[in-house]
Amino acid sequence: MPRDTRYKILDTLVRAWPLYVVWGAILVIFAPALFTDKTFCLLDYSRHYYPLRAYAAACLESGLLPLWNPLIYCGYPQLGEMQVNIFYPLSLLLLLGDFVTSMEFFIVLHYLVASGSAYFL
């Protein structure tokens, strides 16, 4: 790597200090959910999104593709539901470890990526 390129990358990283402040604020705000037993599952999230994603993660962990969810009314097309995000690449994070902790990191990761993308825009 040429010397000028290294200095340009280093200069970009040093100038990104506002981004680091925002990332620190995000981590401080979500620290109770990430590092303690508290959670931020409230209202619609706890009653709609969480159960759908938990069922999808359980199916995927058992090796099944969640085509149909028999637990909602007389059945529900789980694979076609956009809120479940089965084909979203970052949804694979939900399969790592405990589902509740993985879901919290999944949400915080989106805040970090959104702030980083907005900064470099």
C-alpha positions in Angstrom: 0.0 0.0 0.0 1.5 3.4 -1.0 2.4 5.8 1.8 -0.1 8.5 0.7 -2.9 6.0 0.8 -2.1 5.0 4.4 -2.1 8.6 5.5 -5.4 9.3 3.7 -7.0 6.3 5.5 -5.6 7.4 8.8 -6.7 11.0 8.2 -10.3 9.8 7.4 -10.3 7.7 10.6 -9.1 10.7 12.7 -11.7 13.1 11.2 -14.5 10.6 12.1 -14.4 11.6 15.8 -18.1 12.8 15.7 -19.1 9.3 14.5 -17.2 7.8 17.4 -19.1 10.1 19.8 -22.4 9.1 18.3 -21.5 5.4 18.5 -20.5 5.9 22.1 -23.9 7.6 22.8 -25.7 4.7 21.2 -23.8 2.2 23.3 -24.5 4.2 26.5 -28.2 4.4 25.7 -28.5 0.7 24.9 -26.1 -0.4 27.6 -28.8 -1.5 30.1 -30.3 -3.8 27.5 -27.0 -5.1 26.1 -25.0 -5.7 29.3 -27.6 -6.4 32.0 -30.8 -8.5 32.2 -33.0 -5.7 31.1 -34.6 -5.5 27.7 -36.3 -3.0 25.5 -39.0 -5.2 24.1 -42.1 -3.0 24.4 -45.6 -2.7 22.8 -45.7 -3.7 19.2 -42.2 -5.1 19.3 -43.0 -7.6 22.1 -46.4 -8.5 20.8 -45.8 -8.8 17.1 -42.2 -8.8 15.9 -40.6 -10.7 18.7 -42.8 -13.8 18.5 -42.6 -13.9 14.7 -38.8 -13.7 14.7 -38.5 -16.1 17.6 -40.6 -18.7 15.7 -38.6 -18.2 12.5 -35.3 -18.5 14.4 -36.5 -21.7 16.2 -37.5 -23.2 12.8 -34.2 -22.3 11.2 -32.2 -23.7 14.1 -34.1 -27.0 13.8 -33.2 -27.1 10.0 -36.7 -26.1 8.7 -37.6 -23.2 6.5 -40.6 -21.5 8.2 -43.1 -21.6 5.4 -46.2 -21.6 7.6 -46.8 -20.5 11.2 -49.6 -22.7 12.6 -49.5 -20.7 15.9 -51.4 -17.7 14.6 -55.2 -18.2 14.0 -55.6 -21.0 11.5 -52.2 -20.5 10.1 -50.0 -17.7 8.8 -47.6 -17.5 5.8 -44.4 -16.9 7.7 -42.0 -17.0 4.8 -43.9 -14.3 2.9 -44.1 -11.9 5.9 -41.8 -9.0 5.4 -41.5 -8.2 9.1 -39.8 -11.5 9.8 -36.9 -10.8 7.4 -35.9 -14.4 6.8 -33.9 -13.6 3.7 -32.2 -10.5 5.2 -28.5 -11.4 5.6 -28.1 -9.8 9.1 -31.0 -12.0 10.3 -28.4 -14.8 10.6 -27.2 -13.0 13.7 -30.5 -14.1 15.4 -29.3 -17.7 15.2 -26.2 -17.0 17.3 -26.6 -17.8 21.0 -29.6 -16.8 23.1 -32.4 -15.3 20.9 -33.2 -12.4 23.3 -29.5 -11.2 23.4 -29.1 -11.8 19.7 -32.2 -9.7 19.0 -30.9 -6.8 21.1 -27.5 -6.8 19.4 -29.4 -7.0 16.0 -31.3 -3.8 16.8 -28.2 -2.0 18.2 -26.2 -3.0 15.1 -28.7 -1.3 12.9 -28.4 2.0 14.8 -24.6 1.8 14.5 -24.7 1.0 10.8 -27.3 3.7 10.1 -25.2 6.4 12.0 -22.0 5.3 10.2 -23.7 5.4 6.8 -25.2 8.8 7.5 -21.8 10.1 8.6 -20.0 8.9 5.5 -22.8 10.0 3.2 
